[in-house]
Amino acid sequence: MPEEDLVELKFRLYDGSDIGPFRYSPASTVAMLKERVVTEWPKDKKIAPKAANDIKLINAGKILENSKTVGQCRVPFGELPKGVITMHVVVQPSLVKAKTATFILIVVALCGCVWLEST
């Protein structure tokens, strides 16, 4: 792929620091970008994603969908001159497991169930 077709992106973190810039093919998906952000996340940050699903990427005020490609997301920034495009990263850890475990614990506590094991 010709180098002029590559899109240069950097990712702005919650504290104003950046990851990147890196060059991506227009065929790269948002999910691929998120995986790279998780891999490159600075180890000294107090808040850190554990998985790509813990991250939201925002460009031009819009949350980008995992299935979209860089080329498809380029519409808002297609008018910009060549240069690095900054995307904002929001870390929003998944709470599904924690909520489920809490719910189960509450149900068990309220119903007074007892499990018996036979050998």
Secondary structure, 3 states (H helix, E strand, C coil): CCHHHCEEEEEECCCCCEEEEEEECCCCEHHHHHHHHHHHCCCCCCCCCCCHHHEEEEECCEECCCCCEHHHHCCCCCCCCCCCEEEEEEECCCCHHHHHHHHHHHHHHHHCCCCCCCC
